[in-house]
Amino acid sequence: MRLLDHLAEHPVHVVDLSQPLFNGAPSSPSHPGFRSALTLRHGDVDRPDGMTGAHEMFTSGGHVGTHVDALCHVAVDGRIAGGRAAQIVQGRHAAGGIEEFPLAVRRAVLVDVPALRGVERLDPADAVTADDLDLVDTAIGPLDVVLIRTGWAQLWPQPQAYVGEATGVPGLDPSGADWLADRRVSVVGSDTIALEHISPDTGHSRLPVHRILLAENGINLIEVMNLEVIRGHDEFAFVCAPLNILGATGAPVRPLALLDNGLD
């Protein structure tokens, strides 16, 4: 059956898993935040026919808001995933940039850790471990996208609480990262600022999960997702296309969950 014919008979419900950006939106202290300003307002220029235009300029770090980490985001001893040199040519990374992100419609599995533990949201000290992943009923295998809900997206409108410099942030620990790498998943995403468990003592100075997934196994990461809108759905089709910026270490993205029509 042709794809368009299939969609006509089986329409899908599209759910946006990104967080909205705004001036003052939460961002890691090591990345420039999002800023937007109108450069032309309605009424600044008069036209004979009465129609006016408006536009803006915005700036942002590549790892602000909902974004994908490219493989070149992390290097170990000067090498990125696949043993390639972390070489910069003409001001950008020569290998492992976001343009290499594997575009595909994939199966995604939601790991709802608060639901597994019987709570509404994880605490800052909570790590998501291999033991948590062992409790997931839905099988996880090669090329799957795994999205880990901690409930932290509930804090998105509160930048200080969401970034959690004083408290820490829940997330994946090395045992959980190894568990996912062993199953050869394609992408791992979460609803927190850096996907992995962040302690207030070390902050972002140590990121072992990034090393395991990005550098050692070539698994892209998606951070700052809104997974509250997909609660109750264990598996679904998933589409993700970051901005095509050559050599970028990361880029904004608007990931989409594709559900059977009529499902919320």
C-alpha positions in Angstrom: 0.0 0.0 0.0 1.3 3.5 -0.9 2.2 5.6 2.2 -0.4 8.3 1.3 -3.1 5.7 0.9 -2.1 4.2 4.3 -2.3 7.6 5.9 -5.7 8.3 4.4 -7.0 5.1 6.0 -5.1 5.4 9.2 -4.6 9.1 10.0 -2.1 10.0 12.8 -2.2 12.3 15.7 1.0 14.4 16.0 2.2 15.4 19.4 5.0 18.0 19.8 7.6 17.0 22.4 9.5 20.2 22.4 9.6 23.0 25.0 8.6 26.6 23.9 11.5 29.1 23.8 11.2 32.6 25.2 13.5 35.3 26.6 14.8 34.0 29.9 14.1 30.3 29.1 16.2 27.9 31.2 19.7 27.2 29.8 22.8 25.6 31.1 25.2 28.1 32.7 27.9 27.1 30.2 25.8 27.9 27.1 24.5 31.2 25.8 20.8 31.5 26.4 17.9 32.2 23.9 17.2 35.8 23.1 14.7 37.3 20.7 13.9 40.9 19.7 11.6 42.4 17.1 13.7 44.2 14.4 10.6 45.5 12.5 7.2 46.1 14.1 3.9 46.7 12.4 3.6 50.4 11.8 7.4 51.0 11.6 7.1 51.2 7.8 3.9 52.5 6.1 2.9 50.9 2.8 0.4 52.4 0.3 -1.9 49.4 0.5 -2.1 49.4 4.3 -0.3 46.1 4.7 2.6 46.0 7.2 5.2 43.5 8.1 7.1 42.4 11.2 10.1 40.3 11.9 12.6 39.5 14.6 16.2 38.4 15.2 17.0 35.7 17.7 20.2 34.2 19.0 20.8 31.0 20.9 23.4 28.5 21.9 23.2 25.2 20.0 22.3 23.4 23.3 19.5 25.6 24.5 15.8 24.5 24.6 14.9 21.2 23.1 17.9 20.1 21.1 20.0 17.2 19.8 23.6 16.6 20.9 25.7 15.8 17.9 28.5 13.2 18.2 31.2 15.9 18.0 29.8 17.4 21.2 32.0 15.1 23.3 35.5 13.9 22.7 37.8 11.7 24.7 41.6 12.2 24.2 40.8 14.2 21.1 38.6 11.5 19.5 34.9 11.5 18.9 32.6 8.5 18.3 34.1 6.0 15.9 37.7 7.0 16.7 37.6 10.0 14.5 39.7 13.1 15.3 37.9 16.0 16.8 39.2 18.2 14.0 38.0 21.8 13.3 38.2 23.0 9.7 37.0 26.5 8.6 35.6 27.1 12.0 33.4 24.0 12.4 33.9 20.4 13.2 34.9 18.3 10.2 33.2 15.1 11.5 30.4 14.2 13.8 28.4 17.4 13.2 24.6 17.5 13.6 24.2 17.1 9.8 25.1 13.4 10.4 22.0 12.8 12.6 20.2 9.7 11.2 16.9 10.9 9.9 14.2 8.2 10.1 10.8 7.4 11.4 11.6 5.1 14.3 9.9 3.2 17.1 10.1 5.1 20.4 9.6 3.7 23.9 8.7 6.0 26.8 10.3 5.0 30.1 8.1 6.7 32.7 10.3 6.5 35.7 8.0 8.3 38.2 5.2 6.0 37.2 7.5 3.0 37.8 8.2 4.3 41.3 4.7 5.5 42.1 5.5 9.2 42.3 4.6 12.3 40.3 8.1 13.6 39.8 11.6 12.4 40.6 13.6 14.2 43.3 16.9 16.0 42.4 18.9 13.3 44.0 17.3 10.5 42.0 19.3 8.6 39.5 17.7 6.5 36.7 19.5 3.2 36.9 19.7 -0.1 35.0 17.4 -1.5 37.7 14.7 1.0 36.6 15.1 0.1 33.0 14.8 -3.6 33.9 11.2 -2.8 35.1 10.0 -1.6 31.7 7.4 -4.0 30.3 7.9 -2.8 26.7 10.9 -4.5 25.0 13.7 -2.2 23.9 16.0 -3.2 21.1 18.3 -2.1 18.3 17.6 1.3 16.6 14.8 2.2 19.1 14.5 5.7 20.4 14.3 5.6 24.2 12.7 8.7 26.0 13.2 8.9 29.8 10.6 10.8 31.7 11.6 12.2 35.1 8.7 14.7 35.5 11.2 17.5 35.4 9.5 19.2 32.5 6.9 20.4 35.0 9.5 22.9 36.1 10.3 24.4 32.7 8.6 27.8 33.4 10.9 28.1 36.5 14.4 28.6 35.1 16.3 28.4 38.4 14.5 25.3 39.6 14.7 23.6 36.2 18.5 24.1 35.8 18.9 23.0 39.4 22.4 24.4 40.1 21.7 24.5 43.8 19.7 21.3 44.1 20.9 19.0 41.3 18.8 17.3 38.6 17.6 13.7 38.3 18.6 11.6 35.3 20.3 8.7 33.8 23.3 7.2 35.6 26.2 5.2 34.0 24.6 1.8 34.7 21.5 3.0 32.8 23.6 4.3 30.0 25.4 1.0 29.7 22.1 -0.8 29.7 20.9 1.2 26.7 24.2 1.0 24.9 24.1 -2.8 25.2 20.7 -2.8 23.4 22.1 -0.7 20.6 19.4 2.0 20.7 19.7 4.8 18.2 18.8 7.9 20.3 18.2 8.6 24.0 16.1 11.6 25.1 14.9 13.0 28.3 13.1 16.0 29.9 16.0 17.4 31.8 18.8 20.0 31.1 21.5 17.4 30.5 19.7 14.0 30.4 22.0 12.5 33.0 21.9 12.8 36.8 23.5 16.1 37.9 24.7 16.5 41.4 25.0 20.0 42.9 28.6 19.2 44.0 30.0 18.5 40.6 27.4 20.2 38.3 28.2 19.7 34.7 31.9 19.2 35.2 31.5 15.4 35.0 29.2 13.9 32.5 29.9 10.1 32.4 26.6 9.3 30.6 27.5 11.6 27.7 30.8 9.8 27.4 29.2 6.4 27.4 26.4 7.2 24.9 28.0 9.9 22.6 31.7 9.2 22.6 31.9 5.4 23.2 28.7 4.2 21.4 27.7 7.0 18.9 24.2 7.4 20.3 22.7 10.9 19.9 21.0 12.6 22.8 17.9 14.8 22.9 17.6 17.0 25.9 15.0 19.4 27.4 12.0 17.5 26.0 8.4 17.9 27.1 7.4 14.3 27.9 4.4 15.3 30.0 2.3 15.4 26.9 3.0 11.8 26.0 2.3 10.2 29.4 0.4 6.9 29.2 1.9 5.9 25.8 4.4 3.2 26.1 5.5 3.1 22.4 4.8 5.2 19.3 6.4 6.3 16.0 8.9 9.1 16.4 10.3 11.7 14.0 13.1 14.1 14.8 15.0 16.5 12.5 17.5 19.0 14.0 18.5 22.1 12.1 21.0 21.2 9.3 24.0 23.3 10.5 27.2 21.9 9.2 29.7 20.9 11.9 27.5 22.0 14.7 27.9 20.3 18.1 24.1 20.5 18.7 21.0 22.1 17.2 17.4 22.9 18.2 14.8 20.3 17.3 11.1 19.9 17.4 10.6 16.1 18.0 7.3 14.6 17.1 5.4 11.6 18.4 3.0 10.0 15.9 0.0 8.3 17.5 -3.0 6.5 16.2 -5.7 9.2 15.3 -8.1 9.8 18.2 -5.7 8.9 20.9 -4.7 11.7 23.4 
